Amino acid sequence: MAFTLPVCLLYKAMTLVRLSDGSHPFQSYLDEDRTLTDEDTVRIAEQIVLLIATAVTKLKRLFFIDSIMDSVKFVVFLYLLTYVGVQDNGLTLLMTGVICAFSLPLLYRLQQKRIDKIAKAIKKLVEKGTELVDLVISLAKPPPAPAPARSPAPTAKHKQKTK
């Protein structure tokens, strides 16, 4: 509106001075038919319901501790968000998110080779870290108790010696 209102006022002023024919500056946009069909509406509603159901299921898992590690990570994430909230308000975060949503694809397209190279290096680092953690966990576990060895049944000679 910060752009369209001054443009409309400019066109009205130009019409009064007779520099313009009086047509609406955005008439081509107003003439476009942007109505939703019933099928489109149903499809969009189904997608929204699916997204909401998935989010509710995930939040239920996190709040009712289906997985302890996931719930702990969620709590730590919420705690760290309090520090973000101290620095920024929601509108600032929303604007930053919109800017990133439209800028990051362009940045990726321009720097795809470098970003892929860095992502591959990070992936290898994460895999090595995961292997190291798995190794530490396997070493920290006590070894399984050995099965009791069966001694052979004493023969007749051995029985006589023990008497």
LUMDREN-674110 format. One record per residue: x negated, y, z negated of N, C-alpha, C in turn; residue in three letters; residue number from 1. Coordinates in steps of 0.1 Angstrom, whole numbers, plus 5000, padded with zeros to 4 digits. Each point is the difference from the previous one (the first is absolute). Example, Ala and Ser with C-alpha at 12.3 -4.5 7.8 and 13.67 -1.06 7.14 Angstrom:
BEGIN
+-------+--------+------+--------+---------+------+-------+--------+------+-----+-----+
| neast | nnorth |  nup | caeast | canorth | caup | ceast | cnorth |  cup |   r |   k |
+-------+--------+------+--------+---------+------+-------+--------+------+-----+-----+
|  4868 |   4943 | 4922 |   5009 |    5012 | 5000 |  4991 |   5012 | 5000 | ALA |   1 |
|  5004 |   5011 | 5007 |   4991 |    5011 | 5000 |  5008 |   5011 | 4992 | SER |   2 |
+-------+--------+------+--------+---------+------+-------+--------+------+-----+-----+
***
This chain:
BEGIN
+-------+--------+------+--------+---------+------+-------+--------+------+-----+-----+
| neast | nnorth |  nup | caeast | canorth | caup | ceast | cnorth |  cup |   r |   k |
+-------+--------+------+--------+---------+------+-------+--------+------+-----+-----+
|  4992 |   4988 | 5000 |   5008 |    5012 | 5000 |  4991 |   5013 | 5000 | MET |   1 |
|  4988 |   4998 | 4995 |   4991 |    5012 | 5000 |  4997 |   5004 | 5014 | ALA |   2 |
|  5001 |   4991 | 5009 |   4996 |    5003 | 5014 |  5013 |   5002 | 5009 | PHE |   3 |
|  5010 |   4992 | 4998 |   5012 |    5001 | 5008 |  5008 |   5012 | 4998 | THR |   4 |
|  5002 |   5005 | 4987 |   5008 |    5012 | 4998 |  4994 |   5012 | 5006 | LEU |   5 |
|  4987 |   5003 | 4999 |   4994 |    5011 | 5007 |  5001 |   4999 | 5015 | PRO |   6 |
|  4999 |   4989 | 5006 |   5001 |    4998 | 5014 |  5015 |   5003 | 5004 | VAL |   7 |
|  5010 |   4996 | 4993 |   5014 |    5003 | 5003 |  5002 |   5015 | 4999 | CYS |   8 |
|  4995 |   5006 | 4990 |   5002 |    5014 | 4998 |  4993 |   5008 | 5011 | LEU |   9 |
|  4988 |   4995 | 5005 |   4993 |    5007 | 5011 |  5009 |   4999 | 5013 | LEU |  10 |
|  5005 |   4988 | 5002 |   5009 |    4998 | 5012 |  5012 |   5009 | 5000 | TYR |  11 |
|  5006 |   5002 | 4988 |   5012 |    5008 | 4998 |  4996 |   5015 | 5003 | LYS |  12 |
|  4988 |   5004 | 4995 |   4995 |    5014 | 5002 |  4998 |   5002 | 5015 | ALA |  13 |
|  4994 |   4990 | 5007 |   4997 |    5001 | 5014 |  5013 |   5000 | 5008 | MET |  14 |
|  5011 |   4994 | 4995 |   5013 |    5000 | 5007 |  5005 |   5014 | 4999 | THR |  15 |
|  4999 |   5006 | 4988 |   5005 |    5014 | 4998 |  4993 |   5010 | 5009 | LEU |  16 |
|  4987 |   4998 | 5002 |   4993 |    5009 | 5008 |  5001 |   4996 | 5015 | VAL |  17 |
|  5007 |   4990 | 5002 |   5002 |    4994 | 5014 |  4988 |   4995 | 5007 | ARG |  18 |
|  4991 |   4995 | 4992 |   4988 |    4993 | 5005 |  5002 |   4985 | 5002 | LEU |  19 |
|  5011 |   4995 | 4995 |   5003 |    4986 | 5000 |  5015 |   4998 | 5004 | SER |  20 |
|  5003 |   4988 | 5005 |   5014 |    4997 | 5005 |  5009 |   4996 | 4988 | ASP |  21 |
|  4995 |   4999 | 4988 |   5008 |    4997 | 4989 |  5001 |   4985 | 4997 | GLY |  22 |
|  4992 |   4992 | 5007 |   5001 |    4986 | 4997 |  4993 |   4996 | 4987 | SER |  23 |
|  5005 |   4990 | 4994 |   4994 |    4996 | 4987 |  4986 |   4994 | 5002 | HIS |  24 |
|  4990 |   5003 | 4992 |   4987 |    4996 | 5003 |  4998 |   4985 | 4998 | PRO |  25 |
|  5008 |   4994 | 4992 |   4999 |    4985 | 4997 |  5012 |   4992 | 5005 | PHE |  26 |
|  5006 |   5005 | 5011 |   5012 |    4994 | 5005 |  4997 |   4986 | 5005 | GLN |  27 |
|  4988 |   4998 | 5006 |   4997 |    4986 | 5005 |  4999 |   4990 | 4989 | SER |  28 |
|  4996 |   5004 | 4988 |   4999 |    4991 | 4989 |  5014 |   4998 | 4994 | TYR |  29 |
|  5009 |   5010 | 5000 |   5013 |    4999 | 4995 |  5009 |   4991 | 5009 | LEU |  30 |
|  4997 |   5000 | 5013 |   5007 |    4992 | 5010 |  4997 |   4985 | 4999 | ASP |  31 |
|  4989 |   4996 | 4995 |   4996 |    4986 | 4999 |  5010 |   4992 | 4991 | GLU |  32 |
|  5004 |   4988 | 5005 |   5009 |    4992 | 4992 |  4992 |   4991 | 4991 | ASP |  33 |
|  5000 |   5003 | 4987 |   4992 |    4992 | 4990 |  5009 |   4992 | 4991 | ARG |  34 |
|  5011 |   4995 | 5005 |   5009 |    4993 | 4991 |  4996 |   4985 | 4999 | THR |  35 |
|  5002 |   4994 | 4989 |   4997 |    4986 | 4998 |  5011 |   4991 | 5004 | LEU |  36 |
|  4997 |   4989 | 5007 |   5011 |    4991 | 5003 |  5002 |   4991 | 4988 | THR |  37 |
|  5011 |   4992 | 5000 |   5003 |    4992 | 4989 |  4989 |   4989 | 4998 | ASP |  38 |
|  4994 |   4995 | 5011 |   4990 |    4990 | 4998 |  4987 |   5006 | 4994 | GLU |  39 |
|  4997 |   5012 | 5004 |   4988 |    5006 | 4994 |  5002 |   5003 | 4985 | ASP |  40 |
|  5012 |   5004 | 4997 |   5003 |    5003 | 4986 |  4999 |   4987 | 4991 | THR |  41 |
|  5006 |   4989 | 5006 |   4999 |    4988 | 4992 |  4986 |   4995 | 4999 | VAL |  42 |
|  4992 |   5001 | 5011 |   4986 |    4995 | 5000 |  4992 |   5009 | 4989 | ARG |  43 |
|  5002 |   5013 | 5000 |   4992 |    5008 | 4991 |  5005 |   4997 | 4986 | ILE |  44 |
|  5013 |   4998 | 4998 |   5004 |    4997 | 4986 |  4995 |   4987 | 4995 | ALA |  45 |
|  4999 |   4990 | 5009 |   4994 |    4987 | 4996 |  4986 |   5001 | 4996 | GLU |  46 |
|  4992 |   5008 | 5008 |   4986 |    5002 | 4997 |  4998 |   5007 | 4987 | GLN |  47 |
|  5009 |   5010 | 4997 |   4999 |    5007 | 4987 |  5003 |   4991 | 4989 | ILE |  48 |
|  5011 |   4992 | 5001 |   5003 |    4991 | 4989 |  4989 |   4990 | 4998 | VAL |  49 |
|  4994 |   4995 | 5011 |   4989 |    4990 | 4999 |  4988 |   5007 | 4992 | LEU |  50 |
|  4997 |   5012 | 5004 |   4989 |    5007 | 4993 |  5003 |   5002 | 4985 | LEU |  51 |
|  5012 |   5004 | 4997 |   5004 |    5002 | 4986 |  5000 |   4987 | 4992 | ILE |  52 |
|  5005 |   4989 | 5006 |   5000 |    4987 | 4994 |  4986 |   4995 | 4997 | ALA |  53 |
|  4991 |   5002 | 5010 |   4986 |    4996 | 4998 |  4993 |   5008 | 4989 | THR |  54 |
|  5003 |   5013 | 4999 |   4994 |    5009 | 4990 |  5005 |   4996 | 4986 | ALA |  55 |
|  5013 |   4997 | 4999 |   5006 |    4996 | 4987 |  4994 |   4987 | 4996 | VAL |  56 |
|  4998 |   4991 | 5009 |   4994 |    4987 | 4996 |  4986 |   5001 | 4996 | THR |  57 |
|  4992 |   5009 | 5006 |   4986 |    5002 | 4997 |  5000 |   5007 | 4986 | LYS |  58 |
|  5008 |   5010 | 4998 |   5000 |    5007 | 4987 |  5005 |   4991 | 4989 | LEU |  59 |
|  5009 |   4991 | 5002 |   5004 |    4990 | 4990 |  4989 |   4991 | 4997 | LYS |  60 |
|  4992 |   4996 | 5010 |   4988 |    4991 | 4997 |  4990 |   5008 | 4991 | ARG |  61 |
|  4998 |   5013 | 5003 |   4990 |    5007 | 4993 |  5005 |   5003 | 4986 | LEU |  62 |
|  5012 |   5004 | 4998 |   5005 |    5004 | 4987 |  5002 |   4988 | 4990 | PHE |  63 |
|  5004 |   4989 | 5006 |   5003 |    4988 | 4992 |  4988 |   4990 | 5000 | PHE |  64 |
|  4989 |   5005 | 5004 |   4987 |    4993 | 4999 |  5001 |   4986 | 5006 | ILE |  65 |
|  5002 |   4999 | 5013 |   4999 |    4988 | 5007 |  4986 |   4995 | 5002 | ASP |  66 |
|  4991 |   5010 | 5002 |   4986 |    4998 | 5001 |  4993 |   5010 | 4991 | SER |  67 |
|  4993 |   4995 | 4991 |   4994 |    5010 | 4990 |  4990 |   5009 | 5007 | ILE |  68 |
|  4992 |   4995 | 5009 |   4990 |    5009 | 5006 |  5007 |   5011 | 5009 | MET |  69 |
|  5011 |   4997 | 5007 |   5007 |    5009 | 5008 |  5007 |   5011 | 4991 | ASP |  70 |
|  5005 |   4996 | 4988 |   5007 |    5009 | 4991 |  4989 |   5009 | 4994 | SER |  71 |
|  4989 |   4995 | 4996 |   4989 |    5008 | 4994 |  4995 |   5010 | 5010 | VAL |  72 |
|  4998 |   4996 | 5013 |   4996 |    5009 | 5010 |  5011 |   5011 | 5002 | LYS |  73 |
|  5012 |   4997 | 5000 |   5011 |    5009 | 5001 |  5000 |   5011 | 4989 | PHE |  74 |
|  4998 |   4995 | 4987 |   5000 |    5009 | 4989 |  4988 |   5009 | 5001 | VAL |  75 |
|  4988 |   4995 | 5004 |   4988 |    5008 | 5002 |  5003 |   5011 | 5010 | VAL |  76 |
|  5006 |   4996 | 5011 |   5003 |    5009 | 5011 |  5010 |   5011 | 4995 | PHE |  77 |
|  5010 |   4996 | 4993 |   5009 |    5011 | 4994 |  4993 |   5009 | 4991 | LEU |  78 |
|  4991 |   4994 | 4992 |   4992 |    5009 | 4991 |  4991 |   5009 | 5007 | TYR |  79 |
|  4994 |   4996 | 5011 |   4991 |    5009 | 5008 |  5008 |   5010 | 5007 | LEU |  80 |
|  5013 |   4997 | 5003 |   5008 |    5010 | 5007 |  5003 |   5012 | 4990 | LEU |  81 |
|  5000 |   4997 | 4987 |   5002 |    5012 | 4991 |  4989 |   5010 | 5002 | THR |  82 |
|  4988 |   4996 | 5003 |   4989 |    5009 | 5002 |  5002 |   5008 | 5013 | TYR |  83 |
|  5005 |   4993 | 5010 |   5004 |    5007 | 5013 |  5011 |   5010 | 4997 | VAL |  84 |
|  5010 |   4996 | 4992 |   5011 |    5009 | 4997 |  4996 |   5012 | 4993 | GLY |  85 |
|  4989 |   4999 | 4992 |   4995 |    5012 | 4993 |  4995 |   5010 | 5010 | VAL |  86 |
|  4993 |   4995 | 5010 |   4994 |    5009 | 5010 |  5009 |   5005 | 5010 | GLN |  87 |
|  5009 |   4992 | 5005 |   5009 |    5004 | 5011 |  5015 |   4997 | 4996 | ASP |  88 |
|  5009 |   5008 | 5006 |   5014 |    4997 | 4999 |  5005 |   4991 | 5011 | ASN |  89 |
|  5012 |   4996 | 5000 |   5005 |    4991 | 5010 |  5001 |   5006 | 5014 | GLY |  90 |
|  5002 |   5013 | 5001 |   5001 |    5006 | 5013 |  4986 |   5001 | 5007 | LEU |  91 |
|  4990 |   5002 | 4992 |   4986 |    5000 | 5005 |  4997 |   4986 | 5005 | THR |  92 |
|  5004 |   4990 | 4993 |   4997 |    4986 | 5004 |  5008 |   4996 | 5012 | LEU |  93 |
|  5012 |   5005 | 5001 |   5008 |    4998 | 5012 |  4994 |   5006 | 5013 | LEU |  94 |
|  4996 |   5012 | 4998 |   4994 |    5007 | 5012 |  4987 |   4993 | 5004 | MET |  95 |
|  4992 |   4996 | 4990 |   4987 |    4993 | 5003 |  5003 |   4987 | 5007 | THR |  96 |
|  5011 |   4993 | 4995 |   5004 |    4987 | 5007 |  5004 |   5002 | 5014 | GLY |  97 |
|  5008 |   5011 | 5003 |   5004 |    5003 | 5014 |  4988 |   5003 | 5009 | VAL |  98 |
|  4991 |   5008 | 4994 |   4988 |    5004 | 5008 |  4992 |   4988 | 5003 | ILE |  99 |
|  4998 |   4991 | 4990 |   4992 |    4988 | 5003 |  5007 |   4991 | 5009 | CYS | 100 |
|  5014 |   4999 | 4999 |   5007 |    4991 | 5009 |  4998 |   5003 | 5015 | ALA | 101 |
|  4999 |   5013 | 5003 |   4998 |    5004 | 5014 |  4986 |   5002 | 5004 | PHE | 102 |
|  4991 |   5002 | 4990 |   4986 |    5002 | 5004 |  4992 |   4988 | 5000 | SER | 103 |
|  5003 |   4990 | 4992 |   4991 |    4988 | 4999 |  5001 |   4992 | 5013 | LEU | 104 |
|  5011 |   4998 | 5007 |   4999 |    4992 | 5012 |  4992 |   5007 | 5011 | PRO | 105 |
|  5000 |   5013 | 5000 |   4991 |    5008 | 5010 |  4986 |   4998 | 4996 | LEU | 106 |
|  4997 |   5001 | 4987 |   4986 |    4998 | 4995 |  4995 |   4986 | 5003 | LEU | 107 |
|  5009 |   4990 | 4998 |   4996 |    4986 | 5003 |  4997 |   4999 | 5015 | TYR | 108 |
|  5009 |   5006 | 5009 |   4998 |    4998 | 5014 |  4987 |   5007 | 5004 | ARG | 109 |
|  4996 |   5011 | 4994 |   4988 |    5007 | 5004 |  4987 |   4993 | 4995 | LEU | 110 |
|  5001 |   4994 | 4988 |   4989 |    4994 | 4993 |  5001 |   4985 | 4999 | GLN | 111 |
|  5007 |   4993 | 5009 |   5004 |    4986 | 4998 |  4987 |   4991 | 4998 | GLN | 112 |
|  4990 |   5002 | 5008 |   4988 |    4991 | 4999 |  4994 |   5002 | 4986 | LYS | 113 |
|  4998 |   5012 | 4995 |   4994 |    5002 | 4987 |  5008 |   4995 | 4989 | ARG | 114 |
|  5013 |   5002 | 5001 |   5009 |    4996 | 4989 |  5001 |   4984 | 5000 | ILE | 115 |
|  5000 |   4994 | 5012 |   5001 |    4985 | 5000 |  4987 |   4994 | 4994 | ASP | 116 |
|  4988 |   5007 | 5003 |   4987 |    4995 | 4995 |  5000 |   5002 | 4985 | LYS | 117 |
|  5005 |   5011 | 4994 |   5000 |    5002 | 4986 |  5010 |   4990 | 4994 | ILE | 118 |
|  5012 |   4998 | 5006 |   5010 |    4990 | 4994 |  4994 |   4986 | 5000 | ALA | 119 |
|  4993 |   4996 | 5010 |   4994 |    4987 | 5001 |  4989 |   4999 | 4989 | LYS | 120 |
|  4992 |   5010 | 4997 |   4990 |    4999 | 4990 |  5007 |   5000 | 4986 | ALA | 121 |
|  5011 |   5007 | 4998 |   5007 |    4999 | 4987 |  5006 |   4987 | 4998 | ILE | 122 |
|  5006 |   4994 | 5011 |   5006 |    4987 | 4999 |  4990 |   4989 | 4996 | LYS | 123 |
|  4987 |   5001 | 5006 |   4990 |    4991 | 4996 |  4996 |   5002 | 4986 | LYS | 124 |
|  4999 |   5012 | 4995 |   4997 |    5003 | 4986 |  5010 |   4994 | 4991 | LEU | 125 |
|  5013 |   5002 | 5003 |   5011 |    4995 | 4992 |  4999 |   4984 | 5000 | VAL | 126 |
|  4997 |   4994 | 5011 |   5000 |    4985 | 5001 |  4988 |   4996 | 4991 | GLU | 127 |
|  4988 |   5006 | 5000 |   4989 |    4996 | 4992 |  5004 |   5002 | 4985 | LYS | 128 |
|  5006 |   5011 | 4997 |   5005 |    5002 | 4986 |  5009 |   4990 | 4995 | GLY | 129 |
|  5010 |   4996 | 5009 |   5009 |    4990 | 4997 |  4993 |   4986 | 4997 | THR | 130 |
|  4991 |   4997 | 5009 |   4992 |    4988 | 4998 |  4992 |   5000 | 4987 | GLU | 131 |
|  4994 |   5011 | 4997 |   4993 |    5002 | 4987 |  5009 |   4998 | 4988 | LEU | 132 |
|  5012 |   5006 | 5001 |   5009 |    4998 | 4988 |  5005 |   4986 | 4999 | VAL | 133 |
|  5002 |   4993 | 5012 |   5004 |    4986 | 4999 |  4989 |   4992 | 4995 | ASP | 134 |
|  4988 |   5003 | 5003 |   4988 |    4992 | 4995 |  4999 |   5002 | 4985 | LEU | 135 |
|  5001 |   5012 | 4995 |   5000 |    5003 | 4986 |  5011 |   4993 | 4992 | VAL | 136 |
|  5012 |   5000 | 5006 |   5011 |    4993 | 4993 |  4997 |   4985 | 5000 | ILE | 137 |
|  4995 |   4995 | 5011 |   4998 |    4985 | 5000 |  4988 |   4997 | 4990 | SER | 138 |
|  4991 |   5008 | 4998 |   4989 |    4998 | 4991 |  5005 |   5002 | 4985 | LEU | 139 |
|  5009 |   5008 | 4998 |   5005 |    5003 | 4987 |  5009 |   4989 | 4995 | ALA | 140 |
|  5006 |   4993 | 5009 |   5009 |    4989 | 4996 |  4992 |   4988 | 4994 | LYS | 141 |
|  5004 |   4994 | 4990 |   4993 |    4988 | 4995 |  5001 |   4989 | 5010 | PRO | 142 |
|  4989 |   4992 | 5001 |   5000 |    4989 | 5009 |  5011 |   4990 | 4996 | PRO | 143 |
|  5006 |   4993 | 5009 |   5009 |    4990 | 4995 |  4993 |   4989 | 4992 | PRO | 144 |
|  5008 |   4995 | 4990 |   4994 |    4990 | 4992 |  4998 |   4987 | 5008 | ALA | 145 |
|  4988 |   4994 | 4998 |   4998 |    4988 | 5008 |  5009 |   4988 | 4995 | PRO | 146 |
|  5003 |   4992 | 5009 |   5009 |    4989 | 4996 |  4991 |   4990 | 4992 | ALA | 147 |
|  5006 |   4994 | 4990 |   4992 |    4991 | 4992 |  4996 |   4988 | 5008 | PRO | 148 |
|  4987 |   4997 | 4999 |   4994 |    4989 | 5008 |  5004 |   4987 | 4994 | ALA | 149 |
|  5003 |   4991 | 5008 |   5004 |    4987 | 4995 |  4987 |   4991 | 4998 | ARG | 150 |
|  4999 |   4995 | 4989 |   4988 |    4991 | 4998 |  5004 |   4986 | 5004 | SER | 151 |
|  4991 |   4993 | 5006 |   5004 |    4986 | 5004 |  5003 |   4992 | 4988 | PRO | 152 |
|  5009 |   4990 | 5002 |   5004 |    4992 | 4989 |  4988 |   4991 | 4996 | ALA | 153 |
|  4998 |   4998 | 4987 |   4988 |    4993 | 4995 |  5001 |   4985 | 5005 | PRO | 154 |
|  4989 |   4995 | 5004 |   5000 |    4986 | 5004 |  4998 |   4991 | 4988 | THR | 155 |
|  5000 |   4988 | 5003 |   4999 |    4990 | 4989 |  4986 |   5002 | 4992 | ALA | 156 |
|  4990 |   5003 | 5008 |   4987 |    5001 | 4993 |  5000 |   5012 | 4991 | LYS | 157 |
|  5006 |   5011 | 5004 |   5000 |    5012 | 4992 |  5009 |   4998 | 4987 | HIS | 158 |
|  5010 |   4992 | 5001 |   5009 |    4997 | 4989 |  4992 |   4992 | 4989 | LYS | 159 |
|  4992 |   4991 | 5005 |   4993 |    4992 | 4990 |  4989 |   5008 | 4993 | GLN | 160 |
|  4994 |   5010 | 5007 |   4990 |    5008 | 4993 |  5006 |   5009 | 4990 | LYS | 161 |
|  5012 |   5005 | 5002 |   5005 |    5009 | 4991 |  5005 |   4993 | 4987 | THR | 162 |
|  5001 |   4987 | 5000 |   5005 |    4993 | 4988 |  4989 |   4997 | 4990 | LYS | 163 |
+-------+--------+------+--------+---------+------+-------+--------+------+-----+-----+
***
